[in-house]
């Protein structure tokens, strides 16, 4: 016979305490994320400028040229929200790293 869960214990064992979330970074809402990506679509930004604009909300990797500037989780999240595949392109201009967000195949 399969074991069952006593759901009444969830009510009695729950603790009412103020707990801080382990993630300290502020999160960005879906609407704000969509606005940010659509506003910056096909426009080049230096990593320093992008970090100044969104650095408090989304971590921008400025120091390591081998890593992508924006975590790919945000691009995946945009795909889930819009149905479009989003990519980030990087380039170097006058010794400064640049990035832009594109949709290679826009939804018809």
C-alpha positions in Angstrom: 0.0 0.0 0.0 1.3 3.4 -0.9 2.1 5.9 1.8 -0.1 9.0 2.0 0.8 12.5 3.1 -1.0 14.0 6.1 -1.8 17.5 4.8 -3.0 18.7 8.2 0.6 18.6 9.4 1.4 21.3 6.9 -1.0 23.6 8.7 0.3 22.8 12.2 4.0 22.7 11.4 4.1 25.9 9.4 6.1 28.7 11.1 5.1 32.3 10.9 8.4 34.1 10.9 9.9 36.9 8.8 12.4 35.2 6.5 14.5 37.1 4.0 14.8 35.5 0.6 18.2 34.0 -0.2 18.3 35.9 -3.5 19.5 39.4 -2.7 19.3 40.8 -6.3 16.2 42.7 -7.1 14.0 40.9 -9.6 12.5 42.4 -12.7 8.9 42.0 -13.6 7.8 40.4 -16.8 6.4 43.7 -18.1 9.5 45.6 -17.3 11.7 42.9 -18.9 9.6 43.1 -22.1 9.8 46.9 -22.2 13.5 46.8 -21.7 14.1 44.3 -24.5 11.8 45.9 -27.0 13.2 49.4 -26.2 16.8 48.2 -26.7 16.1 45.9 -29.7 18.7 46.3 -32.5 20.5 49.1 -30.7 24.2 48.8 -29.7 25.2 49.7 -26.1 28.6 49.6 -24.4 28.6 47.3 -21.5 29.4 50.2 -19.1 26.3 52.1 -20.3 24.1 49.0 -20.1 25.4 48.3 -16.6 24.6 51.9 -15.7 21.1 51.6 -17.1 20.0 48.2 -15.8 22.8 47.1 -13.5 20.7 47.5 -10.3 18.1 45.1 -11.7 20.0 42.7 -14.0 23.6 41.8 -13.5 25.8 42.8 -16.5 29.1 40.9 -16.9 31.5 43.7 -17.8 34.9 42.3 -16.8 35.0 38.9 -18.4 35.0 38.9 -22.2 34.5 35.2 -22.4 31.1 35.4 -20.8 27.9 36.8 -22.2 27.0 40.2 -20.8 23.5 39.2 -19.8 22.5 35.8 -18.3 20.8 33.7 -20.9 18.0 33.0 -18.4 16.6 36.5 -19.3 16.6 35.6 -23.0 14.9 32.3 -22.3 12.3 34.1 -20.2 11.7 36.5 -23.1 11.1 33.6 -25.4 8.5 32.2 -22.9 6.8 35.6 -22.7 6.8 36.6 -26.4 7.3 33.4 -28.4 10.2 35.0 -30.2 13.8 33.8 -30.0 16.0 36.5 -28.5 19.8 36.6 -28.9 22.5 38.9 -27.7 25.3 39.9 -30.1 28.6 41.3 -28.9 31.2 43.3 -30.7 34.2 45.5 -30.0 34.4 49.1 -31.1 37.5 51.2 -30.2 38.4 48.7 -27.5 35.0 48.8 -25.8 32.7 45.8 -25.7 29.3 46.4 -27.1 26.1 44.4 -27.0 22.7 44.4 -28.7 19.6 42.3 -28.4 18.0 40.9 -31.6 15.2 38.6 -32.7 16.7 36.7 -35.7 13.3 35.3 -36.7 10.5 37.5 -35.7 7.1 35.9 -35.1 4.7 36.6 -38.1 
